[in-house]
Amino acid sequence: MEIDIHADDYGESVHTSEDILECLRLGKLDSTSVLANMSCFDECLRLYREAEDGFAKKPKLAVHLNIMEGHCLSDPGLVPSLVDGNGYFRRSWMGLFFASFLPGRGRLKEELKREFEAQIGKVQAAYPECGPLRADSHQHAHMIPAAAEALFELIGEKGWAVSYIRDVREPLFPFLREGSLYGTYRPVNFVKNLILNVCSRLEAHRFRALGLRPMYVWGLVMSGRMDAARVKRLMPRMVRQARKKGRDLELIFHPGRTLPEEVGPDFSQEEAVGFYVSLDRTGEKETVLGL
């Protein structure tokens, strides 16, 4: 069993990326995932190259597929189901989820494949040290049925070697067994946990077909608030559960904070901006630095 301390959202903004780089310099992260489609991509690549010689250990890099916000990398006219007239992603997570079961699914899947290929290609060209494909996604959107089908079909068609695709399956029992923490969880995050666990089960055969290591994530019920006190309290239960089931464990942190003045057209989901600029992200960074 392996435990991976991971940071999402490198390349979301310059300040977000600088926070993550600080964690990397101190050797507190095993991996991070890179957004391809935000306007600060080139600047964040430059910062990474300037900093990498000072990393305490070499991180594993993943493509952080993004179909929730930012500008598409495809020709907007070729992905009209995903973007607005200016090429910014406009569909909600649940909207894409329900569209996965409606007429037009085939067209949606082809648009997703086109955009995924563009984003994967951009990150792998800029960060060739990625090696075999590692991929996860912004807001775990690759677990939406049509998106999962698109991603796994694309991998097969391209014949890509793959070392990791995030299987967003979080065990619920460790949270339920720690009764003293019940009042500290946001009820909506239990809904996220349940929906994504269902999606994980729907796609289990695809993960098995690629021979990917079985895994758990930790970062749904506590999404946005992976604070030190609760992480320390729950860690023994999480490790025990993962070991019992023969799964690796990935702790998903968001230790990079976007500054309010960095918010621009890329942040096309206005309701999510509060999460990106929240001081809770600084709290997650402090948790990572204390691990």
C-alpha positions in Angstrom: 0.0 0.0 0.0 1.2 3.5 -0.9 0.2 6.8 0.6 0.4 9.8 -1.8 0.2 13.4 -0.6 -1.1 15.3 -3.6 -1.9 18.9 -4.5 -4.5 19.7 -7.1 -4.7 22.9 -9.2 -1.1 23.8 -10.2 -1.6 26.4 -12.8 -5.0 27.7 -11.5 -3.4 31.0 -10.8 0.2 32.3 -10.2 -0.3 32.6 -6.5 -1.9 29.1 -6.2 1.2 27.8 -8.0 3.6 29.6 -5.9 2.0 28.1 -2.8 2.3 24.6 -4.2 6.0 25.3 -5.2 6.7 26.1 -1.6 5.3 22.8 -0.5 7.4 21.1 -3.2 10.6 22.8 -2.2 10.1 21.5 1.3 9.5 18.0 0.2 5.9 17.9 1.6 4.2 16.7 -1.6 4.5 13.4 -3.5 2.6 14.7 -6.6 0.7 17.5 -8.1 -1.6 18.0 -11.1 -1.3 20.7 -13.7 -4.1 22.6 -15.4 -3.6 23.2 -19.1 -6.2 25.7 -20.0 -5.8 28.7 -17.7 -4.2 31.9 -19.0 -1.3 31.7 -16.5 -0.1 28.4 -17.9 3.2 29.8 -19.4 4.0 31.8 -16.4 3.4 28.9 -14.1 5.6 26.7 -16.3 8.4 29.2 -16.0 8.1 29.3 -12.2 8.2 25.5 -12.1 11.4 25.4 -14.1 13.0 28.0 -12.0 12.1 26.2 -8.8 12.6 22.5 -9.7 16.3 22.3 -8.9 15.4 23.2 -5.3 12.7 20.5 -4.8 13.5 18.2 -1.9 12.1 15.4 -4.1 10.9 15.0 -7.6 7.1 15.1 -7.7 4.9 12.9 -9.9 3.0 15.1 -12.3 -0.5 14.6 -13.6 -2.8 16.3 -16.1 -5.6 18.1 -14.3 -8.2 17.8 -17.0 -10.6 20.8 -16.8 -14.0 21.0 -18.5 -15.6 23.0 -15.7 -14.0 26.5 -16.3 -11.3 28.3 -18.2 -11.0 28.5 -22.0 -11.1 25.4 -24.1 -7.9 24.4 -26.0 -9.9 23.0 -28.9 -11.5 25.2 -31.6 -14.7 26.4 -29.7 -16.7 25.6 -32.8 -15.8 22.0 -32.4 -16.9 21.7 -28.8 -20.2 23.7 -28.7 -21.8 21.4 -26.1 -19.1 22.4 -23.6 -18.4 26.1 -24.1 -20.1 29.5 -24.5 -19.7 31.8 -27.4 -16.4 33.0 -26.1 -14.9 29.5 -25.7 -15.2 29.4 -21.9 -16.5 26.2 -20.3 -20.1 26.7 -19.2 -21.6 23.4 -18.2 -22.2 22.5 -14.6 -21.1 19.1 -13.2 -24.6 17.9 -12.7 -25.6 19.2 -16.1 -22.9 17.0 -17.7 -23.8 14.1 -15.5 -27.4 14.1 -16.6 -26.4 14.7 -20.2 -24.5 11.5 -20.0 -27.8 9.6 -20.1 -29.7 11.8 -22.7 -29.8 11.8 -26.5 -26.7 13.5 -27.8 -24.4 11.6 -25.5 -22.3 10.4 -28.5 -21.7 14.0 -29.7 -20.8 15.1 -26.2 -18.4 12.2 -25.8 -16.6 13.1 -29.1 -16.3 16.7 -27.9 -14.8 15.6 -24.6 -12.3 13.4 -26.4 -11.2 16.3 -28.5 -10.7 18.6 -25.6 -9.0 15.9 -23.4 -6.5 15.2 -26.1 -5.6 18.9 -26.5 -5.1 19.3 -22.7 -3.1 16.1 -22.3 -0.9 17.0 -25.2 -0.2 20.5 -23.9 0.8 19.4 -20.5 2.9 16.5 -21.7 4.7 18.7 -24.2 5.5 21.3 -21.5 6.4 18.7 -18.8 7.9 15.8 -20.7 9.0 14.3 -17.4 5.4 13.3 -16.8 6.2 9.9 -18.4 3.3 7.5 -18.9 0.0 9.3 -18.6 -1.2 10.4 -15.2 -4.5 12.1 -15.1 -7.1 13.5 -12.7 -9.5 16.4 -13.1 -10.9 19.6 -11.9 -13.9 18.9 -9.6 -13.4 15.2 -10.5 -15.2 15.8 -13.8 -13.5 12.8 -15.4 -15.7 10.6 -13.3 -18.9 11.8 -15.1 -20.0 8.8 -17.1 -19.7 10.5 -20.6 -16.3 12.0 -19.6 -15.0 8.7 -18.2 -16.0 6.9 -21.4 -14.4 9.6 -23.5 -11.1 9.5 -21.5 -10.7 5.7 -21.5 -11.7 5.4 -25.2 -9.1 8.1 -26.1 -6.4 6.2 -24.2 -7.2 3.1 -26.1 -7.3 4.8 -29.5 -4.0 6.5 -28.9 -2.4 3.5 -27.3 -1.0 5.6 -24.5 0.9 4.0 -21.6 -0.9 4.9 -18.4 0.4 4.8 -14.8 -2.5 6.5 -13.0 -6.0 7.7 -13.5 -7.6 9.0 -10.3 -10.4 6.6 -9.1 -12.5 9.0 -7.0 -13.6 6.5 -4.4 -13.5 7.6 -0.8 -14.4 5.3 2.1 -17.2 6.6 4.2 -16.8 4.4 7.3 -13.8 6.2 8.8 -15.9 9.4 9.0 -18.9 7.7 10.5 -16.8 5.9 13.1 -15.3 9.1 14.4 -18.5 10.4 16.0 -16.8 13.4 17.7 -16.3 15.0 14.3 -19.8 14.7 12.9 -20.6 18.4 13.4 -17.5 19.5 11.5 -18.5 18.1 8.1 -20.5 19.9 5.4 -23.6 17.8 4.6 -23.2 18.6 0.8 -19.8 16.8 0.9 -21.5 13.6 1.9 -23.6 13.9 -1.2 -20.4 14.4 -3.3 -19.0 11.3 -1.7 -22.0 9.2 -2.5 -22.3 10.4 -6.1 -18.7 9.9 -6.9 -18.6 6.5 -5.2 -21.4 5.5 -7.5 -19.5 6.8 -10.5 -16.4 4.9 -9.4 -18.4 1.6 -9.3 -19.8 2.3 -12.8 -16.3 2.8 -14.2 -14.5 0.0 -12.2 -14.2 -2.2 -15.2 -12.3 0.5 -17.1 -9.8 0.9 -14.3 -9.3 -2.8 -14.1 -8.9 -3.2 -17.9 -5.9 -0.8 -17.7 -4.4 -2.7 -14.9 -4.4 0.4 -12.6 -3.7 -0.1 -8.9 -6.8 0.0 -6.8 -7.0 3.2 -4.7 -9.0 5.3 -2.3 -9.0 9.1 -2.2 -9.4 11.3 0.9 -10.6 14.7 0.1 -14.4 14.6 -0.6 -16.1 14.7 2.7 -13.5 17.2 3.9 -13.2 19.0 0.5 -11.7 22.4 0.9 -11.1 21.9 4.6 -8.4 19.2 5.0 -7.2 20.8 8.2 -4.4 19.4 10.4 -6.5 18.5 13.4 -9.0 16.3 11.6 -6.4 14.8 9.2 -4.3 13.7 12.3 -7.4 12.3 14.0 -8.6 10.3 11.0 -5.3 9.2 9.5 -5.1 5.9 11.4 -8.7 4.9 10.4 -8.1 5.8 6.7 -4.8 3.9 6.5 -6.3 0.9 8.2 -9.3 0.9 5.8 -7.0 1.2 2.7 -4.7 -1.5 3.9 -7.7 -3.8 4.7 -9.0 -3.4 1.1 -5.6 -3.6 -0.6 -5.8 -0.1 -1.9 -3.4 2.8 -2.2 -4.5 6.1 -0.5 -4.3 9.5 -2.1 -4.8 12.5 0.2 -6.0 15.4 -2.0 -5.1 18.8 -0.8 -5.7 22.3 -2.3 -2.7 24.1 -0.7 -2.6 26.9 -3.2 -4.8 30.0 -2.9 -5.9 32.3 -5.7 -5.8 36.0 -4.8 -9.0 38.0 -5.3 -7.2 40.2 -7.8 -6.3 37.2 -9.9 -9.9 36.3 -10.6 -10.7 37.0 -14.2 -12.6 35.5 -17.2 -10.9 32.1 -16.7 -12.9 31.7 -13.6 -16.1 31.1 -15.5 -17.9 29.3 -12.6 -18.6 32.3 -10.4 -20.1 30.2 -7.6 -16.7 28.4 -7.2 -14.6 31.5 -6.8 -15.2 31.7 -3.1 -13.5 28.3 -2.8 -10.4 29.4 -4.7 -9.8 32.5 -2.7 -10.8 31.1 0.7 -8.3 31.2 3.5 -9.3 27.5 4.0 -6.7 26.9 1.3 -4.1 28.5 3.3 -5.1 26.2 6.1 -4.7 23.2 3.8 -1.2 24.5 2.9 -0.3 24.7 6.6 -1.6 21.1 7.0 0.6 19.9 4.2 3.6 21.8 5.6 3.1 20.1 8.9 2.9 16.5 7.6 
